[in-house]
Amino acid sequence: MRIDVPDEEMAAQFERIIRRVKQSMNYRGSYSTRDILGSLVARWVQSGEWDRLRSLPPPERRIGESVRRVILDRID
């Protein structure tokens, strides 16, 4: 299975977001960035947001805003 470049870019953005969150909260837990990424992506994809963003041109994709709206706002 081939991964499109935009998908790879989105995955890289996710990893950067998770690293920043872990850093800002001084995360010392046992979950790796990859563990958190897998869980986050699964919930995010199930929400339908993945398909919505993929339909947008790359410059209009706002992953951070999408993650916050779809997942983090639900936690609050």
C-alpha positions as CSV (number, residue, x, y, z in Angstrom):
1,M,0.0,0.0,0.0
2,R,1.4,3.4,-1.0
3,I,1.0,6.4,1.3
4,D,0.4,9.7,-0.5
5,V,2.8,12.5,0.3
6,P,0.0,14.6,1.7
7,D,-0.9,11.7,4.1
8,E,2.8,11.5,5.2
9,E,2.8,15.3,5.8
10,M,-0.4,15.0,7.9
11,A,1.2,12.2,10.0
12,A,4.3,14.3,10.5
13,Q,2.1,17.2,11.7
14,F,0.3,14.8,14.1
15,E,3.6,13.7,15.6
16,R,4.8,17.3,16.1
17,I,1.5,18.2,17.8
18,I,1.7,15.2,20.2
19,R,5.4,16.0,21.0
20,R,4.5,19.6,21.8
21,V,1.6,18.5,24.0
22,K,3.7,16.0,25.9
23,Q,6.4,18.6,26.3
24,S,4.1,21.3,27.6
25,M,2.6,19.0,30.2
26,N,6.0,17.5,31.2
27,Y,4.6,14.1,30.3
28,R,6.5,11.3,32.0
29,G,4.1,8.4,31.4
30,S,4.9,5.1,29.7
31,Y,3.1,5.8,26.5
32,S,5.3,6.7,23.6
33,T,4.5,9.3,21.0
34,R,3.7,6.5,18.6
35,D,1.3,4.9,21.1
36,I,-0.5,8.2,21.6
37,L,-0.4,8.9,17.9
38,G,-2.1,5.6,17.1
39,S,-4.9,6.1,19.5
40,L,-5.4,9.7,18.5
41,V,-5.5,8.9,14.8
42,A,-8.0,6.1,15.3
43,R,-10.4,8.3,17.1
44,W,-9.8,11.2,14.6
45,V,-10.4,8.9,11.6
46,Q,-13.5,7.4,13.1
47,S,-15.0,10.9,13.5
48,G,-14.9,11.4,9.7
49,E,-12.6,14.3,9.9
50,W,-9.8,12.5,8.0
51,D,-12.0,12.3,4.9
52,R,-13.1,15.9,5.2
53,L,-9.5,17.2,5.4
54,R,-8.3,15.0,2.6
55,S,-10.9,16.6,0.3
56,L,-9.4,20.0,0.9
57,P,-6.4,21.4,-0.9
58,P,-3.2,20.9,1.2
59,P,-2.8,24.7,2.0
60,E,-6.3,24.6,3.6
61,R,-5.7,21.6,5.8
62,R,-5.5,22.7,9.4
63,I,-4.7,19.6,11.4
64,G,-4.1,21.2,14.7
65,E,-7.5,23.0,14.6
66,S,-9.2,19.8,13.5
67,V,-7.7,17.7,16.3
68,R,-8.6,20.3,18.9
69,R,-12.2,20.6,17.7
70,V,-12.8,16.9,17.1
71,I,-11.0,15.3,20.0
72,L,-9.6,17.7,22.6
73,D,-12.8,19.7,22.9
74,R,-14.8,16.5,23.5
75,I,-12.5,15.7,26.4
76,D,-13.2,19.1,28.0
